[in-house]
């Protein structure tokens, strides 16, 4: 009989949750109907950890801010304290011993986790929903001092990992291992207990504009599908338009004329509008794709990779290739005699 009642209670609760029309109603049902633990709900994240790869230091005022809401079935009255742990994670490791693999034998700046801060109930204020809410800010200096990592050795894409442990007055604790999928990544709760504060890179100016390009070499992919005309290499203009995301630009042609040169008459439709250029710290990244359709077949996507090989004033030389195997080299010239940002670096072969 107890088992039947248990299943009926589960079915009843499930029906209540499914019957709600919004996430707010869902959480109200859960908190009102179940004697449970607590969660830290993510309200907002503001990552301002911006690193200057030229000066080898964080921008002034660099910080990471989290807005969190504590929820339990007593509207926050169970909150005792919250422990916050932090560590540095080097995501840009390289093959320092030159053995062809990146493993434990290579240098690693990553650090062990440690307790960086402890919050109590007094660090929270009543929120709009009647439960405690707090704005928690970590400065870049605080992270550096705590982890002991050498600031000059950081790179964009590295990060500081933060983990929260929620402690209730009845002695129970909750952290990442105690959160199921609905809590850690659900549309309402979003309570992962862990956060990765990915370090961004300084962007000193906009790259939006119309560039002239001259392709200096083209090599078709093996197999004969592409037929590049090396006697008439592409040249022309390409326009980069600033997108909403910082350092990202839509481009009129990821291929710098290579696609039209190598695939003349091959496809019925060619869509260049999905290409994006990303200023990624010290390099340019080709994102998105060129989408084509041949006769009545399904769509096919061509993605591209870029590598900067030379920078000289207004000109930058890029080796590029696509997912089909076509390769080429282009010299891209900035408009209005502008030089390329000094943050960009040429990569060795």
BELQUILIN-V79699 format. One record per backbone hydrogen bond with DSSP energy under -0.5 kcal/mol. CO is the residue of the C=O (numbers start at 1). NH is the residue of the N-H. E is the energy in kcal/mol with one decimal. If there is no record, write none. Layout:
((CO & NH & E) (CO & NH & E))
This chain:
((1 & 5 & -2.5) (2 & 6 & -2.5) (3 & 7 & -2.2) (4 & 8 & -2.4) (5 & 9 & -2.5) (6 & 10 & -2.0) (7 & 11 & -2.6) (8 & 12 & -2.6) (9 & 13 & -2.6) (10 & 14 & -2.7) (11 & 15 & -2.4) (12 & 16 & -2.0) (13 & 17 & -2.4) (14 & 18 & -2.7) (15 & 19 & -1.7) (16 & 20 & -0.6) (17 & 20 & -1.2) (22 & 26 & -1.8) (23 & 27 & -2.5) (24 & 28 & -1.9) (25 & 29 & -2.3) (26 & 30 & -2.3) (27 & 31 & -2.8) (28 & 32 & -2.3) (29 & 33 & -2.0) (30 & 34 & -1.7) (34 & 36 & -0.9) (37 & 73 & -0.6) (39 & 41 & -0.6) (39 & 71 & -2.7) (41 & 43 & -0.6) (41 & 69 & -2.4) (44 & 67 & -2.6) (46 & 48 & -0.8) (46 & 65 & -2.4) (48 & 50 & -1.5) (48 & 63 & -0.6) (49 & 200 & -2.9) (50 & 59 & -3.0) (51 & 53 & -0.8) (51 & 202 & -2.4) (52 & 56 & -1.8) (52 & 57 & -1.2) (57 & 52 & -2.9) (59 & 62 & -1.8) (62 & 140 & -2.3) (63 & 48 & -2.6) (64 & 138 & -2.9) (65 & 46 & -2.7) (66 & 68 & -0.6) (66 & 136 & -3.5) (67 & 43 & -3.1) (67 & 44 & -1.4) (68 & 134 & -2.6) (69 & 41 & -3.4) (71 & 39 & -2.3) (72 & 75 & -1.5) (74 & 77 & -1.6) (76 & 79 & -1.3) (78 & 169 & -2.6) (80 & 121 & -0.9) (81 & 167 & -2.7) (82 & 119 & -3.2) (83 & 165 & -2.4) (84 & 116 & -2.3) (84 & 117 & -1.6) (85 & 163 & -2.5) (86 & 114 & -1.8) (87 & 161 & -2.6) (88 & 111 & -2.1) (89 & 91 & -0.9) (89 & 159 & -2.2) (94 & 96 & -1.9) (95 & 98 & -1.1) (101 & 103 & -0.7) (103 & 106 & -2.0) (114 & 86 & -2.5) (114 & 116 & -0.7) (117 & 84 & -2.9) (119 & 82 & -2.7) (120 & 123 & -2.0) (121 & 124 & -1.7) (125 & 133 & -2.7) (127 & 130 & -1.7) (131 & 127 & -2.3) (132 & 70 & -2.1) (133 & 125 & -3.0) (134 & 68 & -2.5) (134 & 136 & -0.6) (135 & 137 & -0.5) (136 & 66 & -2.9) (138 & 64 & -2.7) (139 & 143 & -2.0) (140 & 144 & -2.6) (141 & 145 & -2.7) (142 & 146 & -2.4) (143 & 147 & -2.6) (144 & 148 & -2.2) (149 & 151 & -0.6) (150 & 153 & -1.8) (151 & 154 & -1.4) (155 & 158 & -1.8) (158 & 199 & -3.1) (159 & 89 & -3.4) (159 & 161 & -0.5) (160 & 197 & -2.4) (161 & 87 & -1.6) (162 & 195 & -2.5) (163 & 85 & -3.2) (165 & 83 & -2.3) (165 & 167 & -0.5) (166 & 174 & -2.4) (167 & 80 & -2.3) (167 & 81 & -1.5) (168 & 171 & -1.8) (172 & 168 & -2.9) (174 & 166 & -3.1) (175 & 178 & -1.8) (176 & 179 & -1.0) (178 & 180 & -0.5) (180 & 183 & -0.6) (180 & 184 & -3.1) (181 & 185 & -2.0) (183 & 191 & -3.1) (186 & 190 & -0.8) (189 & 42 & -0.9) (190 & 42 & -1.8) (193 & 164 & -3.1) (195 & 162 & -3.0) (195 & 197 & -0.6) (196 & 198 & -1.7) (197 & 160 & -0.6) (199 & 157 & -2.5) (200 & 51 & -2.9) (202 & 204 & -0.5) (209 & 211 & -0.6) (209 & 240 & -3.0) (211 & 238 & -2.3) (212 & 333 & -2.9) (213 & 236 & -2.0) (214 & 331 & -2.3) (217 & 329 & -1.9) (219 & 327 & -2.7) (221 & 224 & -0.9) (228 & 230 & -1.1) (229 & 232 & -1.3) (234 & 215 & -2.6) (236 & 213 & -2.6) (238 & 211 & -3.2) (239 & 241 & -0.5) (239 & 252 & -1.3) (240 & 209 & -2.1) (241 & 250 & -2.7) (245 & 248 & -1.8) (247 & 279 & -3.0) (248 & 243 & -2.8) (249 & 277 & -3.6) (250 & 241 & -2.8) (253 & 256 & -0.9) (255 & 258 & -1.9) (257 & 261 & -1.7) (258 & 262 & -2.7) (259 & 263 & -2.0) (262 & 227 & -2.9) (263 & 266 & -2.0) (263 & 267 & -0.6) (269 & 293 & -1.8) (270 & 272 & -0.6) (271 & 291 & -2.0) (272 & 275 & -1.1) (274 & 289 & -0.7) (275 & 251 & -1.7) (276 & 287 & -3.6) (277 & 249 & -2.7) (278 & 280 & -1.1) (278 & 285 & -2.5) (279 & 281 & -0.9) (280 & 282 & -1.2) (280 & 283 & -1.6) (282 & 345 & -2.4) (283 & 280 & -2.3) (285 & 278 & -2.5) (285 & 287 & -0.6) (287 & 276 & -2.6) (289 & 291 & -0.5) (290 & 302 & -2.5) (291 & 271 & -3.3) (292 & 300 & -2.5) (293 & 268 & -2.0) (293 & 269 & -1.6) (293 & 295 & -0.6) (294 & 297 & -2.2) (300 & 292 & -2.8) (301 & 303 & -0.5) (302 & 290 & -2.4) (303 & 323 & -1.9) (305 & 321 & -1.7) (307 & 319 & -2.8) (308 & 347 & -3.6) (310 & 317 & -3.0) (312 & 315 & -2.4) (313 & 340 & -2.3) (314 & 334 & -2.4) (315 & 312 & -2.9) (316 & 332 & -3.0) (317 & 309 & -2.7) (317 & 310 & -1.2) (318 & 320 & -0.5) (318 & 330 & -2.4) (319 & 307 & -1.7) (320 & 328 & -2.4) (321 & 305 & -2.4) (322 & 325 & -1.5) (326 & 322 & -2.0) (327 & 219 & -3.3) (328 & 320 & -2.7) (329 & 216 & -2.3) (329 & 217 & -1.2) (330 & 318 & -2.8) (330 & 332 & -0.6) (331 & 214 & -1.8) (332 & 316 & -2.0) (333 & 212 & -1.5) (334 & 337 & -0.6) (335 & 338 & -1.8) (341 & 344 & -1.5))
